[in-house]
Amino acid sequence: MPMIMIETSIAAGAVNNNLVSGSAFEFSRGRNIVSMGVAQAATGMFCTLQAGADIIAEEFSPPILTRYPLIPDEMYFTDVMENGDRLVARIRNPTAGAIVSRLVVQMSQIR
């Protein structure tokens, strides 16, 4: 199953508008089921998930983990993406210190 694992430090007061920007996973190349797990290394960050026109999760505080989310147990978000849909994982850090964010994305093509 195709997947990507992204670990990024989000600076104090910063926003990363799309963790998957520029990757092969940003735009769907067919009909896919997408599963995602997201975590933060310390408390304070917020995440919004979107696939095409679907809002998968409004802004929420991801679980605090010192590792990537476990597959399949911590892959809390699933959606169907159509051809050309854009996957967006937006992270906002309103705190006074940098925080590490981890994202796991798996895609399975629907035939």
Protein Blocks (a to p, Z undefined) as FASTA:
>chain_A
ZZddddddddehiacfblkgoiaklpccbdcddddddddfbehiacdddehjbcfbgcdd
ddddfbdcddfklmmbccdddehiacddddddfbfbdcdddddddddddZZ
